[in-house]
Amino acid sequence: MESLYPEYYLIKINRFNDIAKDTLDEWIYFLKNEEIKENFTAKGLKEAEEKLSIMKLPEDEQKAYEHYQDDLHYQASIFESSFGDGYKEGEVIGIKKGIEIGIEQTTKNIALNLAKEGTSIEIIAKVTGLSESDIKQILQKAGNE
């Protein structure tokens, strides 16, 4: 039954002697003095100090800071969406180029295999769609390799 009721602790920071022995003391020191010493390691304390420093700014500077933060978020969003679009476009172009290269290489291999079987250059040109000069180049490269 006792687990249903929360426990509360009252911390009287005006009685705190400003000596931080553990992370709880570091938080109490921060709450009392509104500052953090360099050697403090309590979790979340640095973030709290940043928030406090923003809250201490005059109202017009707070609004300017919020506007600046909104601009940063907007710029990051624009960058992310344009990067994603560019990445996808590049991926599509890369796939198309890869397919073209694969088809070209396959066509060259077919031409070479037909030539090895004794098929004339004219017939190879009709079957593959390659020009006779391209077929002769393919055969020369194959002969040199």
C-alpha positions, 0 to 999 in steps of 0.5 A, spaced: 500 500 500 505 504 501 508 504 494 502 508 491 504 514 495 509 518 492 515 520 497 517 527 497 523 530 500 524 538 502 531 540 500 532 547 504 538 550 499 539 556 504 542 551 509 546 548 504 554 549 505 556 550 498 560 543 499 558 538 493 560 531 495 556 528 490 551 529 484 545 531 488 549 536 492 552 539 485 544 540 483 543 543 490 549 548 489 546 549 482 539 551 484 542 555 490 547 559 486 545 559 479 552 556 477 556 550 475 563 549 477 567 545 472 568 539 476 561 538 476 559 531 473 551 530 475 547 528 469 543 533 466 546 539 469 550 542 463 543 542 459 540 545 465 545 551 465 544 552 458 536 553 459 538 557 465 542 562 461 537 563 456 532 564 461 536 570 464 536 573 457 532 579 456 525 578 453 527 581 446 534 577 446 530 570 448 525 571 442 531 572 438 534 566 440 528 562 439 527 565 432 534 563 431 533 556 433 527 555 429 531 558 423 536 552 424 531 547 425 528 549 418 535 549 415 536 542 417 529 540 415 531 543 408 537 540 407 535 533 409 529 533 404 534 536 399 539 531 401 534 525 400 531 527 394 538 528 391 540 521 394 534 518 390 535 521 384 543 519 384 541 512 386 536 512 380 541 515 375 546 510 377 542 504 377 540 506 369 547 507 368 549 500 371 543 497 367 546 501 360 553 498 362 551 491 363 547 491 357 553 494 353 557 489 356 552 483 354 552 485 347 559 485 346 560 478 349 554 476 344 558 479 338 565 476 341 561 469 342 558 469 335 565 471 332 568 465 335 563 460 332 564 463 325 558 468 324 560 473 319 561 480 321 554 482 317 550 477 321 553 479 328 551 487 326 544 485 325 543 480 331 546 485 336 545 492 333 552 494 333 556 497 327 561 493 323 567 497 326 565 496 333 565 489 332 572 489 329 574 493 335 571 488 340 574 482 336 581 486 336 581 487 343 579 480 344 585 478 340 590 482 344 588 480 351 
